[in-house]
Amino acid sequence: MRGFISWFKKYFIPHEGNNHQPHMLRRKTVIFLGIMVLAIEVLFAFRSLGIISIDRLTALILPNSLVDETNAARTADDLSSLKPNVLLELAAQEKANDMAKSGYFAHTSPTGITPWYWFQNVGYNFEYAGENLAVNFIDSQDVMNAWMNSPEHRANILDSHFTQIGIATAEGMYEGRPATFAVQLFGTPAPQAAVAVTSRVAAVEPTVIAETSSIATSGESAFVAVKGAETSSVASPVASSVSSTVIAGSTSVLMQQSNSVADAWASPHQTFNYFLYVLGALIILALGLNIFIKMEIQHGYLIFNGLLLIVFLGAMIVMNNYLTLYQIRVS
């Protein structure tokens, strides 16, 4: 505690020991902080522009974080939480892999594969189902903001018909550069009485109850919500082979428990901005103490340094928001 007080006094409080020039506002400290922030900003920009792809750890954390944020949005709207379903996770992963492999971003693939194929392929027989997509993002919170700002995607997230959810991500190329694709699938299982397991996947044509297209703030947006056929024959060759090992593999221990470290890793944009806010608050604190504790002893260059650094931090926050919101697209 004594060490912290000594450090705080040295860096924030003008007194004879530091020649009434708090180290927090001195040129060396300001240059060091500026270089550090700029280095982090460059890494963030490279990641936002796809020059550096999202690492495996982030890809593992993102789906779980998006599930948590989806359920938080539903809870705030007095709706029940969605339960993760391994079949929906498998279907979402297959759809994400297909987009990443073929380099497209749409509900229907260039070869004509519709969203319902992925549900059927894993043996998920649904009464209601829906799909949200996102690409060119690095931050789970930014994805949620983009979805919630789009009326169609928001309607999917807050649809009271849905009871289950599955989210997956995949790395691939989109529009000539590396990109991360995210697939969010919603579902409500069909009543068991209506399920007839056969030896193959039957072609089930769902009844479209809502399908619209519009321009969202971040790009083209298409919402899909369907009601399955009243009775259908859907095979479950994949479902029959799904075991607890698959569940464990698709939702690791790291993903099972949400914590501050995982949330920060899944939201680098928000985390970096919070860091800049805290640093800016410290600079403002140093400026205030420097000006008012010894009002008769002022060093103009210290005030200039502090104000310059605050302007620089503000510019970095604006840049972060621009890089993130300019790139992200939802569908």
C-alpha positions in Angstrom: 0.0 0.0 0.0 2.8 2.4 0.8 4.4 1.6 -2.5 1.2 2.5 -4.4 0.8 5.8 -2.4 4.4 6.7 -3.3 3.8 5.8 -7.0 0.6 7.8 -7.1 2.1 10.8 -5.5 5.0 10.7 -8.0 2.9 10.4 -11.1 -0.2 12.4 -10.2 0.4 14.9 -7.3 2.6 18.0 -7.9 5.0 18.4 -5.0 8.6 19.3 -4.4 9.7 15.7 -4.8 8.8 15.8 -8.5 9.5 19.5 -8.9 5.8 20.1 -9.1 5.7 18.2 -12.4 3.7 14.9 -12.1 5.4 12.2 -14.1 2.0 11.1 -15.7 2.1 14.3 -17.7 5.8 14.4 -18.6 7.0 14.0 -22.1 8.5 10.6 -21.7 5.4 9.1 -20.1 3.1 10.7 -22.8 5.3 9.4 -25.6 5.5 5.9 -24.0 1.7 5.7 -23.6 1.2 7.1 -27.1 3.5 4.4 -28.7 1.9 1.6 -26.6 -1.7 2.7 -27.6 -0.6 3.1 -31.3 1.0 -0.4 -31.3 -2.2 -2.0 -29.9 -4.3 0.0 -32.4 -2.2 -1.3 -35.3 -2.7 -4.9 -34.2 -6.4 -4.1 -33.8 -6.6 -2.6 -37.3 -4.7 -5.6 -38.8 -7.2 -7.9 -37.2 -10.2 -5.8 -38.2 -9.0 -5.7 -41.8 -8.4 -9.5 -41.9 -4.6 -9.2 -42.2 -4.4 -11.1 -38.9 -7.2 -13.8 -38.6 -9.0 -14.6 -35.4 -7.1 -17.2 -33.4 -8.5 -20.6 -32.3 -9.1 -19.5 -28.7 -11.2 -16.6 -29.8 -13.1 -18.9 -32.2 -13.9 -21.2 -29.3 -15.1 -18.4 -27.0 -17.2 -16.4 -29.5 -20.1 -18.9 -29.9 -20.5 -19.2 -26.1 -20.3 -15.5 -25.7 -22.9 -14.9 -28.4 -25.3 -17.4 -26.7 -24.9 -15.6 -23.4 -25.6 -12.2 -25.1 -28.6 -13.6 -27.0 -30.1 -14.9 -23.8 -29.4 -11.6 -22.0 -31.3 -9.8 -24.7 -34.2 -12.3 -24.4 -34.2 -12.0 -20.6 -34.4 -8.2 -20.9 -37.5 -8.7 -23.0 -39.1 -11.1 -20.5 -38.5 -14.1 -22.7 -37.2 -17.5 -21.7 -33.6 -18.3 -22.4 -32.6 -20.5 -25.3 -30.9 -23.8 -24.5 -27.8 -24.8 -26.5 -28.5 -27.8 -28.7 -25.7 -30.0 -30.0 -27.5 -30.7 -33.3 -28.1 -27.0 -33.9 -24.4 -26.4 -33.1 -23.4 -29.1 -35.7 -25.7 -27.6 -38.3 -24.4 -24.1 -37.6 -20.8 -25.4 -37.9 -21.6 -27.1 -41.3 -23.2 -24.0 -42.6 -20.3 -21.8 -41.4 -17.8 -24.2 -42.9 -19.6 -24.2 -46.2 -19.6 -20.4 -46.4 -15.9 -20.3 -45.4 -15.0 -22.9 -48.0 -17.0 -21.5 -50.9 -16.4 -17.8 -50.0 -20.1 -16.7 -50.0 -22.2 -14.9 -47.5 -25.9 -15.7 -47.8 -28.7 -17.8 -46.5 -28.9 -19.8 -49.7 -25.6 -21.0 -51.2 -24.5 -20.3 -54.8 -25.4 -23.9 -55.6 -28.9 -23.5 -54.2 -28.6 -25.1 -50.8 -31.1 -23.5 -48.5 -30.8 -23.1 -44.7 -33.2 -26.0 -44.1 -30.7 -28.4 -45.6 -28.4 -28.0 -42.7 -31.1 -28.7 -40.2 -32.1 -31.9 -42.0 -28.5 -33.0 -42.6 -27.9 -33.4 -38.9 -31.4 -34.8 -38.2 -32.9 -31.8 -36.4 -36.6 -32.1 -37.0 -38.1 -28.7 -36.2 -41.4 -27.1 -35.7 -39.9 -23.6 -35.9 -36.4 -22.6 -37.1 -34.5 -19.5 -38.0 -31.0 -18.3 -39.0 -28.9 -15.2 -38.5 -25.5 -14.7 -40.1 -22.5 -12.4 -39.7 -19.1 -11.9 -41.3 -16.1 -9.5 -41.1 -16.2 -9.1 -37.3 -13.9 -9.6 -34.4 -16.1 -8.7 -31.5 -19.1 -10.7 -30.1 -20.7 -7.5 -28.8 -20.5 -5.8 -32.2 -22.2 -8.8 -33.8 -25.0 -8.6 -31.2 -25.3 -4.9 -31.7 -25.5 -5.3 -35.5 -28.2 -8.1 -35.2 -30.2 -6.1 -32.6 -30.1 -3.0 -34.7 -31.6 -4.9 -37.6 -35.4 -5.4 -37.1 -35.4 -8.8 -38.9 -32.5 -10.2 -36.9 -33.8 -8.7 -33.7 -37.1 -10.4 -34.4 -35.3 -13.7 -34.7 -33.5 -13.3 -31.4 -36.6 -12.2 -29.6 -39.0 -14.8 -31.2 -41.0 -16.5 -28.5 -41.4 -19.6 -30.7 -37.8 -20.6 -30.4 -36.5 -22.7 -27.5 -33.0 -23.8 -28.6 -30.0 -22.3 -30.1 -26.7 -23.3 -31.8 -23.9 -21.0 -32.9 -20.6 -21.7 -34.7 -17.8 -19.8 -36.5 -15.4 -20.7 -39.3 -12.4 -19.0 -40.9 -12.3 -18.5 -44.6 -12.0 -16.0 -47.5 -14.6 -13.5 -48.3 -14.3 -10.7 -50.9 -10.7 -11.5 -51.4 -9.5 -11.4 -47.8 -9.5 -13.5 -44.7 -12.8 -13.4 -42.7 -14.7 -15.0 -39.9 -18.2 -16.3 -40.6 -20.7 -16.7 -37.8 -23.9 -18.7 -38.0 -26.7 -18.4 -35.4 -29.4 -21.1 -35.7 -32.7 -21.1 -33.7 -35.0 -24.0 -33.4 -38.0 -25.6 -31.7 -38.1 -29.4 -32.0 -41.1 -30.9 -33.6 -43.4 -32.8 -31.4 -42.1 -36.4 -31.0 -45.4 -37.8 -32.2 -44.7 -36.2 -35.6 -41.2 -37.6 -36.0 -40.8 -40.7 -38.1 -37.2 -41.9 -38.4 -36.4 -43.4 -41.8 -33.3 -44.7 -43.5 -32.6 -41.5 -45.4 -33.1 -37.8 -45.1 -36.5 -36.9 -46.5 -36.9 -33.7 -48.4 -39.0 -31.5 -46.1 -40.3 -28.2 -47.4 -40.9 -25.8 -44.5 -43.7 -23.3 -44.5 -42.2 -19.8 -44.6 -43.9 -17.7 -42.0 -41.6 -14.7 -42.3 -38.9 -13.9 -44.9 -37.8 -10.4 -45.6 -34.9 -8.6 -47.0 -33.6 -5.1 -46.2 -30.5 -3.0 -45.9 -29.1 -2.8 -42.3 -26.6 -0.3 -41.0 -23.8 -2.8 -41.8 -24.9 -4.2 -45.1 -27.4 -6.6 -46.6 -29.8 -8.2 -44.2 -32.1 -11.1 -44.7 -34.2 -12.7 -42.0 -35.5 -16.2 -42.2 -38.1 -17.8 -39.9 -40.1 -20.8 -40.8 -42.6 -23.3 -39.4 -41.9 -26.9 -40.3 -44.4 -29.2 -41.9 -47.1 -30.6 -39.6 -45.7 -34.1 -40.1 -42.5 -35.1 -41.7 -40.1 -38.0 -42.1 -36.6 -36.9 -41.2 -33.8 -39.2 -40.8 -31.2 -38.7 -38.1 -28.0 -40.5 -39.3 -25.9 -37.9 -37.7 -28.1 -37.6 -34.6 -27.8 -41.3 -33.9 -24.0 -41.0 -33.7 -24.0 -37.9 -31.5 -22.7 -38.8 -28.0 -21.5 -37.0 -25.0 -18.0 -36.9 -26.5 -19.4 -34.7 -29.3 -21.1 -32.4 -26.9 -17.9 -32.1 -24.9 -15.9 -31.5 -28.1 -18.2 -28.7 -29.3 -18.6 -27.0 -26.0 -15.3 -27.0 -24.2 -14.9 -26.3 -20.5 -13.7 -22.8 -21.4 -17.0 -22.2 -23.2 -19.2 -23.6 -20.5 -18.4 -20.9 -18.0 -18.6 -17.3 -18.8 -16.1 -15.1 -17.0 -14.5 -11.7 -17.4 -11.4 -13.0 -19.1 -13.4 -15.0 -21.7 -15.8 -12.1 -22.2 -12.8 -9.7 -22.7 -11.2 -12.1 -25.2 -14.4 -12.4 -27.1 -14.9 -8.6 -27.3 -11.5 -7.1 -28.1 -13.1 -4.0 -29.6 -15.0 -3.2 -26.4 -12.1 -4.3 -24.2 -9.6 -2.0 -26.0 -12.1 0.9 -25.8 -12.6 0.4 -22.1 -8.8 0.5 -21.7 -8.7 3.8 -23.6 -11.5 5.2 -21.4 -9.6 4.2 -18.2 -6.4 5.7 -19.5 -8.2 8.9 -20.5 -9.7 9.1 -17.1 -6.3 8.8 -15.5 -4.9 11.6 -17.7 -7.9 13.8 -16.8 -7.3 13.0 -13.1 -3.6 13.9 -13.5 -4.6 17.2 -15.2 -7.1 18.1 -12.6 -4.7 17.4 -9.7 -1.9 19.2 -11.4 -4.0 22.3 -12.0 -5.8 22.7 -8.7 -3.4 21.4 -6.1 -0.7 24.0 -6.9 -2.6 26.6 -8.8 0.2 29.1 -8.2 2.8 26.8 -9.8 1.9 25.7 -13.3 3.9 24.2 -16.2 2.1 24.9 -19.5 3.8 22.0 -21.3 2.3 19.5 -18.9 -1.2 20.7 -19.6 -0.5 20.6 -23.3 0.8 17.0 -23.0 -2.2 15.9 -21.2 -4.7 17.5 -23.6 -2.8 16.1 -26.6 -2.9 12.6 -25.2 -6.7 12.9 -24.5 -7.3 14.0 -28.1 -5.2 11.1 -29.3 -7.1 8.6 -27.2 -10.4 10.0 -28.5 -9.2 9.6 -32.1 -8.2 5.9 -31.4 -11.7 5.2 -30.0 -13.3 6.8 -33.2 -11.0 4.7 -35.3 -11.8 1.5 -33.5 -15.6 2.1 -33.9 -15.1 2.9 -37.6 -13.0 -0.1 -38.4 -15.4 -2.4 -36.6 -18.8 -1.0 -37.9 -17.5 -0.4 -41.4 -16.4 -4.0 -41.9 -19.1 -6.1 -40.2 -22.0 -7.4 -42.3 -25.1 -9.4 -41.1 -27.6 -11.4 -43.1 
